[in-house]
Amino acid sequence: MRDTTLDPRPGALRFSVLGPLAAEARGRALSLGPLKQRLVLAMLLCRPNALVSVDLLTEAVWDEEPPRTARKNLQGYVSALRKTLAEAGAGDRLVHRPGGYLLRLGESELDALRFQALARAGREAAADGDAERAARLLRDARMLWAGVPLPELACSEPLRAEAERLAARHVTVCEDWAEAALEAGHAREVTETTGDLVERYPLRERLRAVQMTALHRSGRRAEALAAYDELRQNLSRELGLPPSPVLESLYRSILADTSGPSGPSGPSGGARVVRRRPPVQLPPDLADFTGREETVAELLQVAEAGDAVRVVVGPAGAGKTALTVRAAHRLANEFPGGRIFVRLRGDDGAPRPLASVTTELLGHTDVPAGAADGDSGRATALWRAWLADRKVLVVLDGAADEAAVRPLLPGTGRSAVLVTARTQLAGLAPAHRVQVPPLTTPEALDLLGRLVGAGRVSCDRPAAERIVTACGSLPLAVRAAGLKLAVLRHLPLAEYADRLSDASTVFDELVVADIDVRSHMADQWRQLDGARRTALRRLAALPLSGTFTVEEAAAALECGQTEARRELELMIEAGAVASPRSEVTAHATAYSLPRLPHLYAREKASAAGS
């Protein structure tokens, strides 16, 4: 039966990014305007139905040297694109949201979305054992490809990165198709198709495996063995690595088989038994996890949005780890290659050595123990090579800086990484950042009620609100307060709220069992350099739980406004100061210090005598 979800009517709106940028409506091409306007459109199309930040759009258009009028110019390009869409009967598709823009498109209106849908359906058919249908769907996905994505826009670094991600998806779908086609008995077709792909991707072991199997089944055993030898030499020369045990097993089975084309089953048959079961190593999901549904949904998009790396950013105690673990549990079906969680810090809060982290990661793979022989560079190369042919979700928890993360990121393939960090990791690019602010008051009250009982909260809601406010609505602090109240059933909420209202003893009250909120604040403080600590001690004199302007910051820092603005921006990158989530003009910018870090900075200022 013919698939009709791609609307063939001349009135249908269609965009293309799987090749040169193109758009049409009512059967005629749309004029997409000058280069910078096309760059804006292309970036929106690369992330359809998702918020694209103004910062990313600015970088896509001007790289690292935007003019002072960049935001105004960007608004002009968006306005022109809206006009073009309106003429095509789709003027409501491009919408503004706090912090950026979103282009709403249906599956039939963008080739990349159609590509994803066909690929997903093909993989589901393969999982159901319907190889013929899987091969047909995946072939349809391949046929949507029209060459190198967005070649005329390669002047933009962010768009080059998007094009590379699309290309990585393409080769993975080609591999999926080849395996399904082999299973369905189309070895000769696979042989003809994989030749060109191997030339473009000479180090992809999965691609070589299907090529070797197809050649052997087509009666070309000598060429299959030669393909293995070529890969072995390429891996040794480029990466200093041998072929994986899976590929070596396939090679030996072909070498030992002299029966002809009906020999070994290849990657979809006998060779697979060598693989371990996909690793799943995650902390348990919190049963009382509260709120954050929009943020969780944003993280769940990592499976399809083309963002290989998402950085989950927030202050100490914001619940970054719990949030990311929850998303990782929900992504079980999207990452059949496994889900791995690793902490980048030790029990004392200090960053772990890279060698220790890579040893732990390799322990979840089928790489032989001791293969790296204590060489951290070789260990990371082995790790990235293992990731390349799989779709794995990796959670890197507690990154201190970019250097702790970069060596562990996948170079190619479908794997994705979620990183939690207190700083912005601004040098980690390309990466999509997900900000984790404190809970809203209703969310914080809900969490408190789950811990102490909803009835106890509803009986004295004003006191409960004072408690979560004193906790800065940080999940860690609310949890500490709730667990303490759950044990001290005799303690009235109002009395405990009075205790928390004393800024000088609030951290003494937020200690229960192994939860010590002050220790988390201290750990974040230790991450800051001396200049940032000095600045925070001075800013701590500002009113608690309020916002402040650059003028007020300049007065507290005893410097000019330009220097103060620069210092505040450095502190935003370090995760010490919060900035507005939506666009504002420079003179109207309002900054804030989260309540508990603010109180801790006051403690440090008092101790320093400043």
ROVEX-70029 format. One record per residue (C-alpha): x, y, z; residue in one letter. Coordinates in steps of 0.05 Angstrom, whole numbers, padded with zeros to 5 digits, always signed. Example, Ala and Ser with C-alpha at 12.3 -4.5 7.8 and 13.67 -1.06 7.14 Angstrom:
BEGIN
+00246-00090+00156a
+00273-00021+00143s
//
This chain:
BEGIN
+00000+00000+00000m
+00027+00068-00019r
+00044+00116+00039d
+00004+00180+00030t
+00028+00221+00088t
+00072+00263+00042l
+00020+00310+00013d
+00027+00310-00063p
-00022+00366-00076r
+00007+00428-00110p
-00017+00472-00052g
+00026+00436-00001a
+00082+00475+00033l
+00149+00439+00028r
+00219+00454+00053f
+00283+00416+00038s
+00348+00414+00077v
+00372+00344+00055l
+00411+00378+00000g
+00410+00452-00021p
+00360+00495+00018l
+00294+00499-00021a
+00221+00516-00009a
+00159+00513-00051e
+00084+00525-00044a
+00029+00514-00095r
+00079+00480-00139g
+00125+00540-00146r
+00191+00557-00113a
+00190+00609-00057l
+00240+00666-00057s
+00281+00659+00007l
+00315+00726+00005g
+00388+00745+00016p
+00441+00701+00047l
+00432+00722+00120k
+00357+00711+00115q
+00368+00641+00087r
+00416+00626+00143l
+00361+00643+00193v
+00311+00600+00157l
+00360+00542+00151a
+00375+00542+00225m
+00300+00542+00242l
+00289+00485+00193l
+00346+00445+00224c
+00309+00448+00290r
+00235+00445+00270p
+00181+00452+00323n
+00234+00469+00375a
+00254+00536+00404l
+00317+00563+00370v
+00351+00615+00414s
+00367+00685+00391v
+00439+00672+00409d
+00443+00611+00364l
+00410+00647+00306l
+00458+00705+00316t
+00518+00658+00315e
+00491+00623+00253a
+00487+00689+00216v
+00548+00726+00240w
+00592+00673+00274d
+00633+00707+00329e
+00629+00779+00303e
+00556+00802+00305p
+00544+00877+00294p
+00513+00919+00349r
+00448+00918+00309t
+00447+00842+00305a
+00382+00832+00343r
+00346+00886+00304k
+00371+00857+00239n
+00350+00788+00261l
+00280+00814+00274q
+00280+00841+00204g
+00298+00774+00173y
+00245+00739+00214v
+00193+00791+00192s
+00212+00780+00119a
+00206+00704+00128l
+00138+00713+00160r
+00116+00753+00100k
+00140+00699+00053t
+00103+00646+00093l
+00040+00689+00095a
+00041+00693+00019e
+00043+00616+00019a
-00016+00614+00067g
+00026+00595+00128a
+00037+00662+00162g
+00025+00634+00232d
+00080+00582+00229r
+00139+00625+00252l
+00126+00647+00323v
+00165+00684+00377h
+00176+00653+00445r
+00215+00679+00505p
+00288+00674+00484g
+00279+00654+00411g
+00236+00633+00353y
+00200+00569+00333l
+00180+00545+00263l
+00120+00498+00265r
+00119+00446+00210l
+00084+00381+00195g
+00119+00317+00176e
+00099+00324+00103s
+00126+00395+00099e
+00200+00383+00114l
+00242+00328+00083d
+00283+00320+00147a
+00220+00306+00188l
+00195+00257+00134r
+00264+00224+00135f
+00260+00215+00211q
+00190+00187+00208a
+00207+00136+00154l
+00271+00116+00190a
+00232+00106+00255r
+00179+00064+00221a
+00232+00023+00186g
+00268+00008+00251r
+00202-00011+00284e
+00188-00059+00226a
+00257-00089+00233a
+00246-00099+00308a
+00180-00134+00292d
+00216-00182+00245g
+00187-00154+00180d
+00252-00146+00142a
+00219-00134+00074e
+00177-00076+00100r
+00235-00048+00139a
+00279-00048+00078a
+00225-00013+00037r
+00213+00041+00088l
+00287+00053+00100l
+00300+00055+00025r
+00246+00109+00020d
+00282+00148+00074a
+00348+00142+00036r
+00316+00166-00028m
+00297+00232+00004l
+00371+00249+00006w
+00391+00299-00047a
+00466+00306-00032g
+00507+00343+00019v
+00459+00382+00065p
+00460+00458+00056l
+00525+00462+00017p
+00514+00534-00003e
+00509+00555+00071l
+00574+00523+00094a
+00600+00593+00111c
+00562+00586+00178s
+00596+00543+00230e
+00530+00525+00267p
+00499+00504+00201l
+00560+00463+00182r
+00551+00427+00248a
+00477+00415+00232e
+00495+00389+00163a
+00545+00341+00194e
+00491+00315+00242r
+00443+00304+00184l
+00498+00268+00145a
+00511+00223+00205a
+00437+00206+00208r
+00438+00190+00134h
+00495+00140+00138v
+00463+00107+00198t
+00397+00098+00161v
+00437+00070+00102c
+00467+00019+00150e
+00398+00003+00178d
+00371-00007+00108w
+00430-00051+00087a
+00420-00097+00147e
+00345-00102+00133a
+00356-00113+00059a
+00406-00169+00074l
+00355-00201+00120e
+00304-00195+00063a
+00351-00228+00013g
+00375-00168-00027h
+00449-00179-00021a
+00467-00155-00091r
+00431-00089-00082e
+00468-00079-00016v
+00534-00093-00050t
+00521-00041-00104e
+00499+00012-00053t
+00551+00005+00001t
+00612+00014-00044g
+00604+00090-00049d
+00587+00097+00024l
+00649+00059+00046v
+00692+00107+00007e
+00660+00166+00044r
+00662+00132+00112y
+00722+00086+00112p
+00725+00076+00187l
+00652+00055+00201r
+00655-00017+00223e
+00580-00030+00218r
+00581-00007+00145l
+00640-00052+00130r
+00604-00110+00163a
+00543-00105+00118v
+00588-00095+00058q
+00629-00157+00075m
+00566-00199+00086t
+00534-00174+00022a
+00597-00189-00019l
+00602-00259+00010h
+00529-00274-00003r
+00537-00249-00074s
+00592-00300-00086g
+00650-00250-00078r
+00685-00280-00018r
+00754-00255-00036a
+00728-00183-00041e
+00694-00191+00027a
+00760-00212+00059l
+00797-00155+00024a
+00745-00105+00051a
+00762-00128+00122y
+00837-00121+00109d
+00827-00051+00082e
+00788-00031+00144l
+00840-00062+00190r
+00894-00021+00157q
+00853+00043+00160n
+00837+00034+00234l
+00910+00020+00251s
+00935+00080+00212r
+00882+00131+00233e
+00864+00109+00304l
+00916+00059+00325g
+00860+00008+00338l
+00845-00063+00315p
+00776-00081+00287p
+00723-00096+00340s
+00711-00167+00364p
+00645-00168+00326v
+00678-00152+00260l
+00735-00199+00272e
+00685-00255+00287s
+00650-00240+00220l
+00717-00241+00184y
+00735-00308+00214r
+00668-00338+00196s
+00676-00316+00123i
+00748-00340+00122l
+00727-00408+00148a
+00667-00414+00102d
+00680-00442+00033t
+00608-00461+00017s
+00594-00398-00023g
+00540-00345-00020p
+00496-00384+00030s
+00550-00378+00083g
+00552-00335+00146p
+00493-00293+00165s
+00534-00231+00180g
+00514-00174+00225p
+00441-00192+00226s
+00454-00265+00243g
+00509-00305+00275g
+00558-00248+00288a
+00510-00214+00334r
+00514-00266+00388v
+00583-00240+00405v
+00554-00174+00429r
+00536-00163+00502r
+00467-00142+00519r
+00462-00066+00513p
+00487-00035+00577p
+00436-00001+00622v
+00467+00031+00683q
+00424+00087+00712l
+00407+00110+00782p
+00334+00097+00801p
+00282+00148+00781d
+00255+00187+00841l
+00186+00164+00860a
+00169+00234+00886d
+00197+00272+00827f
+00156+00336+00820t
+00142+00384+00763g
+00192+00400+00708r
+00149+00369+00654e
+00168+00421+00601e
+00242+00413+00617t
+00237+00337+00615v
+00202+00343+00548a
+00259+00386+00523e
+00309+00333+00543l
+00268+00278+00510l
+00277+00313+00444q
+00351+00293+00444v
+00332+00228+00409a
+00306+00263+00347e
+00326+00336+00348a
+00397+00325+00322g
+00429+00353+00384d
+00483+00303+00401a
+00499+00341+00465v
+00451+00374+00515r
+00479+00411+00575v
+00433+00414+00635v
+00453+00476+00673v
+00431+00501+00742g
+00456+00520+00811p
+00475+00471+00865a
+00412+00435+00891g
+00369+00452+00830a
+00356+00379+00816g
+00396+00372+00751k
+00416+00300+00763t
+00346+00277+00783a
+00317+00313+00722l
+00367+00282+00674t
+00360+00212+00704v
+00285+00217+00696r
+00292+00234+00622a
+00343+00178+00612a
+00293+00127+00640h
+00239+00152+00592r
+00286+00146+00533l
+00293+00070+00538a
+00261+00056+00470n
+00299+00111+00435e
+00368+00085+00452f
+00371+00010+00439p
+00447+00011+00445g
+00443+00025+00519g
+00440+00081+00571r
+00501+00095+00614i
+00507+00142+00673f
+00575+00163+00701v
+00594+00214+00754r
+00649+00261+00735l
+00663+00279+00808r
+00686+00237+00867g
+00651+00233+00934d
+00691+00294+00957d
+00665+00336+00900g
+00732+00339+00865a
+00734+00324+00790p
+00754+00252+00774r
+00814+00239+00730p
+00797+00226+00657l
+00831+00158+00661a
+00784+00137+00718s
+00722+00159+00680v
+00742+00125+00614t
+00759+00060+00651t
+00689+00060+00681e
+00657+00074+00614l
+00696+00020+00578l
+00674-00028+00632g
+00604-00023+00603h
+00627-00041+00532t
+00652-00103+00497d
+00722-00073+00491v
+00770-00124+00523p
+00794-00106+00593a
+00863-00075+00591g
+00858-00056+00517a
+00878+00015+00534a
+00936-00007+00578d
+00932+00055+00621g
+00936+00103+00562d
+00879+00154+00571s
+00885+00177+00499g
+00877+00107+00473r
+00820+00094+00523a
+00781+00154+00497t
+00793+00132+00425a
+00767+00062+00442l
+00706+00093+00476w
+00689+00138+00417r
+00700+00081+00367a
+00652+00037+00408w
+00600+00093+00409l
+00605+00106+00333a
+00566+00044+00312d
+00513+00046+00366r
+00456+00089+00390k
+00473+00099+00463v
+00451+00152+00513l
+00508+00175+00558v
+00495+00217+00621v
+00557+00254+00645l
+00539+00280+00714d
+00574+00339+00747g
+00621+00366+00694a
+00670+00416+00723a
+00692+00444+00655d
+00693+00431+00581e
+00757+00390+00584a
+00722+00338+00627a
+00670+00327+00573v
+00701+00336+00504r
+00741+00271+00501p
+00679+00230+00518l
+00632+00258+00465l
+00613+00216+00404p
+00648+00238+00341g
+00597+00208+00292t
+00535+00164+00295g
+00469+00167+00332r
+00492+00167+00404s
+00474+00227+00448a
+00500+00256+00512v
+00466+00292+00570l
+00514+00332+00613v
+00497+00364+00680t
+00537+00423+00702a
+00533+00483+00748r
+00569+00527+00697t
+00547+00541+00626q
+00605+00503+00594l
+00605+00559+00543a
+00664+00530+00505g
+00628+00465+00491l
+00600+00472+00421a
+00556+00453+00388p
+00512+00439+00448a
+00440+00455+00467h
+00433+00484+00537r
+00374+00468+00582v
+00368+00516+00640q
+00342+00488+00706v
+00314+00544+00749p
+00285+00534+00819p
+00217+00501+00825l
+00155+00544+00819t
+00119+00554+00885t
+00064+00504+00868p
+00116+00452+00848e
+00156+00464+00911a
+00093+00457+00954l
+00075+00393+00917d
+00144+00364+00932l
+00138+00384+01005l
+00069+00353+01009g
+00095+00287+00981r
+00147+00285+01036l
+00106+00308+01097v
+00036+00292+01073g
-00010+00335+01031a
-00058+00343+01089g
-00005+00373+01134r
+00012+00424+01080v
-00060+00443+01066s
-00073+00453+01141c
-00022+00510+01143d
-00009+00530+01071r
+00019+00600+01090p
+00073+00567+01134a
+00088+00516+01079a
+00097+00573+01029e
+00145+00608+01078r
+00185+00543+01083i
+00193+00533+01008v
+00209+00607+00999t
+00263+00603+01053a
+00290+00542+01014c
+00295+00585+00951g
+00249+00532+00920s
+00311+00490+00907l
+00291+00416+00905p
+00350+00395+00949l
+00332+00445+01003a
+00258+00430+01000v
+00274+00356+01004r
+00318+00367+01065a
+00263+00408+01099a
+00210+00356+01081g
+00250+00297+01106l
+00265+00333+01171k
+00191+00350+01181l
+00171+00278+01163a
+00213+00253+01222v
+00195+00310+01270l
+00120+00300+01265r
+00109+00341+01328h
+00141+00403+01297l
+00090+00453+01271p
+00104+00480+01201l
+00098+00551+01226a
+00152+00540+01279e
+00199+00509+01228y
+00185+00566+01180a
+00205+00615+01235d
+00271+00577+01243r
+00285+00581+01168l
+00270+00655+01167s
+00333+00668+01207d
+00385+00677+01152a
+00442+00665+01201s
+00420+00594+01217t
+00382+00571+01156v
+00436+00523+01134f
+00439+00492+01203d
+00365+00475+01196e
+00373+00445+01126l
+00412+00384+01148v
+00381+00315+01152v
+00414+00246+01147a
+00465+00251+01090d
+00434+00314+01060i
+00472+00377+01079d
+00453+00437+01037v
+00511+00480+01062r
+00561+00429+01035s
+00531+00435+00966h
+00536+00511+00969m
+00608+00504+00992a
+00624+00457+00935d
+00597+00508+00884q
+00636+00563+00919w
+00701+00523+00912r
+00691+00519+00837q
+00695+00595+00830l
+00761+00630+00821d
+00785+00684+00869g
+00759+00742+00828a
+00688+00713+00824r
+00688+00698+00899r
+00708+00770+00915t
+00653+00796+00869a
+00601+00751+00901l
+00620+00773+00971r
+00608+00845+00950r
+00543+00829+00913l
+00519+00793+00975a
+00505+00860+01007a
+00448+00871+00957l
+00376+00858+00980p
+00360+00785+00989l
+00314+00749+00939s
+00308+00810+00893g
+00334+00830+00826t
+00386+00883+00814f
+00409+00926+00756t
+00478+00935+00727v
+00480+01003+00761e
+00467+00972+00829e
+00519+00918+00814a
+00570+00972+00795a
+00559+01007+00862a
+00567+00942+00900a
+00629+00922+00861l
+00657+00993+00864e
+00671+00997+00790c
+00643+01027+00727g
+00581+00999+00693q
+00619+00970+00633t
+00666+00932+00680e
+00607+00910+00723a
+00569+00884+00663r
+00630+00845+00641r
+00638+00816+00711e
+00565+00796+00714l
+00569+00761+00647e
+00629+00721+00672l
+00590+00702+00734m
+00531+00680+00691i
+00578+00634+00653e
+00603+00608+00719a
+00532+00595+00743g
+00537+00643+00802a
+00488+00696+00777v
+00421+00686+00743a
+00402+00726+00681s
+00333+00739+00650p
+00305+00681+00609r
+00275+00727+00556s
+00304+00781+00513e
+00311+00850+00543v
+00349+00912+00524t
+00416+00923+00557a
+00393+00981+00600h
+00333+00941+00627a
+00370+00877+00644t
+00355+00852+00715a
+00402+00802+00747y
+00391+00760+00809s
+00428+00716+00859l
+00391+00652+00878p
+00370+00656+00951r
+00413+00602+00983l
+00477+00617+00944p
+00464+00690+00963h
+00460+00672+01037l
+00523+00630+01031y
+00560+00688+00999a
+00538+00731+01058r
+00567+00680+01105e
+00633+00682+01068k
+00633+00758+01067a
+00621+00760+01142s
+00676+00709+01154a
+00724+00750+01111a
+00705+00814+01148g
+00685+00850+01085s
//
